[in-house]
Every structure is written in C-alpha cells, then in structure tokens.
C-alpha cells in the first residue's frame, strides 16, 4: 500500500494542473474577449494619459 500513498499526490497534482490548463485555454477568446480587450485598452489609455499629464507639469 505504500506505492498507492506515493502515487496519489502526483496524480492529484497532474489532474489539477490539467484542469487549470483546460480552463485557461477555454477562457481565451469567446464572448468575453471583446469585454476583456476593452478593459485592458481603457487601463492602458488611462496609464498613458497619467504619464503624459505628469510630463506636462512644471518642475518645481
């Protein structure tokens, strides 16, 4: 029975790793892709605007 207790953790980890990879692959694209892209674009635009606004301020 020692071999069973030695094999259980790697098998469980392999199953969980496979589930994570499958979930990641399934969540790519699809109906939410446009929403996710819009959120990223808004965040990048906001960061760019903040960076440009910081450059426009006079140095004291």
N, C-alpha and C positions, 0 to 999 in steps of 0.2 A: 504493500500500500504506500510505501514511501515514494514510489515513482509517480503515483497519482498526485500526491501533495506537491511533488516537484514540478509537475507539468501544468497544474491548474493556473498558477499566476501568469505564466507566459501565454497560455491560451486565452485567458480573460483579457489580458492586455492586447493581444492581437485582434480579438473581436472588437474591443472598444476602439482601437486605432482604426480599424476598417470602417466602423460606424462613423467615426469623425470624418474620415476622408470622403465617404459616400455623402455625408451631409454637406460638406464643403462643396463638392462637385455639383450636387443638386441645387444648391443655393446660388450658383453662378448663373447670371442671366435671368431669363424668365420675366415675369410680370413686374417684379420689384426692381429690375435693373435700372429702369429709367428713373425711378424714385431715388435709388441709391446714388446714381450718377448726378442727379440734380443736387442732392445734399452735399456731395463732395465738391461739385463745381461752386456752390454757394460758399462753402467753407474756404476754398482756395481764393475766391474773389474777395471775401472778407479779409483774409490774411494779406492779400496783395494791396488792398485799399489801406489797411492799417500800416503796412510797410511804407507805402507812398506818403501817407499822411505824416508819418514820423520823419520822413526826409524833408518835408516842406516846412517843418517848424524851424524857427531860427535857433541857433546855438547860443546859449547864454553863458 
